[in-house]
Amino acid sequence: MSTTVIIILVVVVLLLLWGVSIYNNLVRLRNNRENAFANIDVQLKQRHDLIPQLVATVKGYATHEKEVLMRVTEARSAAMGATSINDKIQAENALSSALSGLKISLEAYPDLKANQNFLQLQGEISDIENKLAATRRFFNSTTRELNNAVQTFPSNIFAGMFGFGKEPMFEIPQEERAVMDKAPEIKF
């Protein structure tokens, strides 16, 4: 066997190993993203389990706030029925928006805000929302890593060949972003 053939074989083997390494890295990044969303799912399940309790507690006080309660209930149902990661992101953003509307409407009920059951539920939901924020940050971090690998050379070549694409982040919906851009009102 000549030296040229050996060199060509070594180069081919190295290129194959390099390609396998890039492909395995893309798979690892995709799996990390899916795992990160599974962590979000755990928090969302807890959130979905607490919402009916919160709605039932609020119903006793806020009988004329049915529209807000219906939006929360409908958004929860849609979120629980979502199947793909992208559908879940969209449905959970709608649920977060509905819960924000509920929080705003509750300001008119001082007795409710002093109710022990309500305070406990509110504390649990607040805790879950904080955990959700942390898991969403982790999810977005893993999504960013995957997107960087999918879009940078030379892994973008392999990503295109094997069907890897840019994935969406778990972002705040535009309606909520507009509210967040305004300075908060502070009242004493």
C-alpha positions, 0 to 999 in steps of 0.5 A: 500500500502506498503512502498516498493511499494511507494518507488519503485513508487517514484523512477520510477517517479523520473527516468521518470522525469529525462529522460524527463528532459534530452530529453527536454534538447537535444531538446532545444539544437537541436532547439538552433542550428537550430535557430543559423543556421537560423541567418546565413541564414539571413546573407547568403541571404544578401550576396547572394543578393549583389554578383550579384551586385559586379560581375556586377560592377567588370565585367565592369573592369575585362573582362578577369577575367571571370573564377573567376567571373564564380566560384563566380556565380556558388558557389553562385548558389550552396549555394542558392540551398543547402537545409540541414544544412550540404549542406549549410555549404559545399556550403558556404565554397565553396562560401567563397573560390570563394570570396577570389579568387575574392578579390585576382584578384581585386588587379590588378585593381586600377581604380576599387578599387577607384570606388565608387559603388565598394567601397560601395559594398565592404564595405557592403560585408565586413560588412556581412562577419563580421556578418557572422563570429559572427553568425558562432561563435554562431552556432558553440557554440550551436553545441558544446553544443549539441555535448557535451550533445549527447556525455556525460553520461548519456544523450548520452543514451537518445540521442542514443535512440531518434536519436540525433547525433553529428553534424558538426561545420561550419569550414574553408575548408582545402584549406583556412586553408592552406592559413591562416597558411602562414604569410601575406605578407606586402608590402609598 
